[in-house]
């Protein structure tokens, strides 16, 4: 299975966020290929930085999580190849370009977008799905 994976799925996986980690683990175990706009790397680093600020992780633990993320082998696509379509989608949906970059990639590659983001799930129901819906049989 292939899918575009939103940064929140990776962040919850690496942070071990109770209500999401099992669903995120199931998806990542089932995926043959994961795709994301290059933005995911900065978003993940920011989420880990926030975890250090809130004393959820030490800086050393956050750095180790980045190393783990590097091993996930996510196909990273340059933002500049997606930004025009993402801007149009953001304008039409009132969802931030940060998020519509993932939608644009999913549309371009004809893949589902796995996300926990409620705004994406609501605005793009034909594209955005909960990770568990991709692994449920």
C-alpha positions in Angstrom: 0.0 0.0 0.0 1.1 3.6 -0.7 -0.1 6.8 0.9 0.8 10.4 1.5 1.4 10.7 5.3 0.7 13.9 7.2 3.3 15.0 9.6 0.9 14.6 12.5 0.9 10.8 11.9 4.7 10.7 12.2 4.8 13.0 15.1 2.2 11.0 17.1 4.1 7.8 16.2 7.4 9.2 17.4 6.0 10.9 20.5 4.0 7.9 21.5 0.8 9.9 21.8 -1.6 7.6 23.5 -4.8 8.2 21.5 -3.1 8.0 18.1 0.1 5.9 18.4 -1.5 2.5 17.7 -3.3 3.7 14.6 -0.1 5.4 13.4 2.0 2.3 14.0 -0.5 0.1 12.1 -0.4 2.4 9.1 3.4 2.7 9.0 3.8 -1.1 9.3 1.3 -1.6 6.4 2.8 0.9 4.0 5.1 -0.1 1.2 5.6 3.5 0.3 5.0 6.7 2.3 5.1 10.1 0.6 5.2 13.6 1.9 6.0 17.2 0.9 9.5 18.3 2.1 7.7 20.5 4.6 7.1 17.4 6.8 10.7 17.5 8.0 10.5 21.0 9.4 7.0 20.3 10.8 8.3 17.3 12.6 11.4 19.0 14.0 9.0 21.8 15.2 6.7 19.3 16.9 9.7 17.7 18.7 11.0 21.2 19.7 7.6 21.9 21.2 7.7 18.6 23.1 11.0 19.8 24.6 9.6 23.1 25.6 6.7 21.4 27.4 9.1 18.9 29.1 7.6 15.9 27.2 11.0 15.1 25.8 14.6 16.1 26.6 16.6 17.6 23.7 18.6 14.3 23.5 15.4 12.3 23.2 14.0 14.7 20.5 17.3 14.3 18.5 17.0 10.5 18.7 13.4 10.8 17.4 14.7 12.7 14.4 17.1 9.9 13.8 14.3 7.4 13.9 12.2 9.5 11.5 15.2 9.5 9.1 14.9 5.7 9.0 11.2 5.8 7.9 12.3 6.3 4.3 9.5 8.7 3.4 9.6 9.8 -0.3 10.0 13.5 0.1 8.7 15.8 -2.7 10.0 19.4 -3.2 7.4 21.9 -2.0 7.9 24.1 -5.1 6.5 21.3 -7.3 3.3 21.5 -5.2 2.8 25.0 -4.1 0.8 26.4 -6.9 -1.9 23.7 -6.6 -1.7 23.9 -2.9 -2.3 27.6 -3.0 -5.4 27.1 -5.2 -6.7 24.4 -2.8 -6.0 26.6 0.2 -7.9 29.5 -1.3 -10.9 27.3 -2.2 -11.1 25.4 1.1 -9.8 28.0 3.6 -7.3 25.4 4.8 -3.7 26.6 5.2 -1.2 26.0 2.4 1.0 24.1 4.9 -1.8 21.4 5.0 -2.9 21.6 1.3 0.7 20.8 0.2 -0.2 17.2 1.4 -3.5 17.3 -0.4 -1.9 18.4 -3.6 0.7 15.6 -3.4 -2.0 13.1 -2.7 -4.0 14.3 -5.7 -1.0 14.4 -8.0 0.1 10.8 -7.1 -3.5 9.5 -6.8 -2.9 8.3 -3.3 -4.9 8.7 -0.1 -3.7 11.2 2.5 -3.4 9.7 6.0 -4.0 12.3 8.6 -5.5 13.0 12.0 -6.2 16.6 11.1 -9.9 17.3 11.5 -9.9 20.3 9.1 -8.3 18.2 6.3 -10.7 15.3 6.9 -13.6 17.7 6.7 -12.5 19.8 3.8 -11.2 16.9 1.6 -13.2 13.8 2.5 -12.5 12.1 -0.8 -8.7 12.4 -0.2 -8.0 12.7 3.5 -8.6 9.6 5.7 -7.8 8.5 9.2 -4.8 6.2 9.2 -6.8 3.3 10.6 -9.2 3.4 7.7 -6.4 2.4 5.4 -5.4 -0.7 7.5 -8.9 -1.8 8.5 -10.0 -5.0 6.8 
